[in-house]
Amino acid sequence: MPVAVTVDQVNAFIEANLPFTTQFGIRCDALDEGGSLMRWSHDLRWTRPGGEQAFVCGPVMMALADVGIYVAVFTLAGITPLALTNELRTNFLRPAFGGDLLCRSRIVKAGRRIAYGTSDVFVEGAEHKLVAQSSSTYVMPDAG
């Protein structure tokens, strides 16, 4: 099954409709069926005090994971602005610092009304060392 959107379409949607995401520096790097790869571009404004070794703040990692699952929904249903986060659970596993963060999100189960997905967040170049892991449930809008 082909992916329902392109990276360019997703990034244009994010820029036009999700100002907090743009302010955080989050964008889409890649898509596949039921999945997304999102990037947070390292920016000291969104870290705890500490210079170059400052830890990325939790809300950035949560936003990255949440938007990653939101975009993963798009790969199955097309851009769905009214797909809404119903639940988001994030576990912070180790401090994140030293570079861009990547988030690999995957829809585990997609039904007519509910989509459930997971996100793995890691520092670029260290995919095997997760800094956070999230799971989320999205409610899909009525078809009519």
C-alpha positions in Angstrom: 0.0 0.0 0.0 1.5 3.4 -1.0 2.1 6.2 1.6 -0.8 8.6 1.5 1.3 11.8 1.8 4.8 13.1 0.9 7.4 14.6 3.2 7.0 17.9 1.5 3.2 17.9 2.0 3.7 17.0 5.7 6.3 19.8 6.3 4.1 22.3 4.5 1.1 21.3 6.7 3.3 21.6 9.8 4.6 25.0 8.9 1.1 26.3 8.1 -0.9 24.7 10.9 1.3 23.7 13.9 3.2 26.9 15.0 4.5 25.3 18.2 6.1 22.5 16.2 7.8 25.1 13.9 9.0 27.1 16.9 10.5 23.9 18.5 12.3 23.2 15.2 10.5 19.9 14.5 10.1 18.7 10.9 9.6 15.4 9.0 12.6 13.7 7.5 11.0 10.5 6.1 7.8 8.5 5.8 6.8 5.0 5.1 3.5 3.1 5.4 2.3 3.6 9.0 5.5 5.3 10.1 7.4 8.6 10.3 10.9 9.8 11.1 10.8 13.3 12.7 13.7 15.6 13.6 14.2 18.2 16.3 17.0 20.5 15.3 19.2 21.1 18.3 18.5 24.5 19.7 19.8 25.7 23.1 16.5 27.6 23.7 14.8 24.3 24.3 17.4 22.8 26.7 17.9 23.0 30.5 20.7 25.4 31.5 24.2 24.0 30.9 25.6 25.1 27.6 26.4 22.5 24.9 25.9 19.6 27.3 22.5 20.9 28.4 19.7 18.4 28.5 16.8 18.7 26.1 13.7 19.5 28.0 10.9 16.9 28.3 8.2 18.9 26.6 10.3 19.0 23.4 10.7 15.2 23.4 7.0 14.7 24.2 6.0 17.1 21.3 8.4 15.3 19.0 6.8 11.9 19.8 3.3 13.2 19.6 3.8 14.9 16.3 5.6 11.8 15.0 2.5 9.6 15.7 0.2 12.3 14.3 2.2 12.3 11.0 2.3 8.4 11.0 -1.5 8.6 10.9 -1.3 10.7 7.8 0.7 8.0 6.0 -2.4 5.8 6.2 -5.3 8.3 6.0 -3.9 11.3 4.3 -3.5 14.6 6.1 -6.1 14.4 8.8 -6.1 17.7 10.8 -8.7 16.6 13.2 -7.0 13.4 14.3 -6.7 14.1 18.0 -4.4 12.9 20.7 -6.5 10.9 23.2 -3.7 9.7 25.4 0.1 10.1 25.4 2.4 8.3 27.7 6.2 9.1 27.7 9.0 7.4 29.6 12.2 9.3 29.8 15.1 6.8 29.7 18.3 8.9 29.8 19.3 12.5 29.3 19.2 13.8 25.7 22.0 16.2 24.7 24.7 16.8 22.1 22.8 17.0 18.9 19.6 16.7 16.9 16.9 14.3 18.2 15.2 11.8 15.9 11.9 10.2 16.5 10.8 7.0 14.7 7.1 6.6 15.1 5.0 3.6 14.0 1.2 3.0 14.0 0.8 -0.4 15.7 -2.9 -0.7 15.2 -5.3 1.5 13.1 -9.0 1.0 13.3 -11.9 3.0 12.0 -12.0 5.4 15.0 -8.8 4.7 17.0 -5.1 4.6 16.0 -2.5 3.4 18.5 1.2 4.1 17.9 4.6 4.2 19.5 7.6 6.5 19.2 11.3 5.9 19.9 13.3 9.1 20.5 17.1 9.1 20.2 20.1 11.4 19.6 21.1 11.3 15.9 23.9 8.8 15.5 22.9 6.8 18.6 19.7 5.0 17.6 20.5 2.1 19.9 20.4 4.4 23.0 16.8 5.6 23.4 16.3 8.8 25.4 12.5 8.5 25.5 9.8 6.2 24.4 6.1 7.1 24.0 2.9 5.4 23.2 -0.2 7.3 22.1 -3.8 6.8 21.1 -5.4 9.0 18.4 -9.1 9.4 17.8 -9.9 9.7 14.2 -12.6 12.1 13.0 -16.0 10.9 11.7 -15.9 10.1 8.0 -19.1 12.1 7.3 
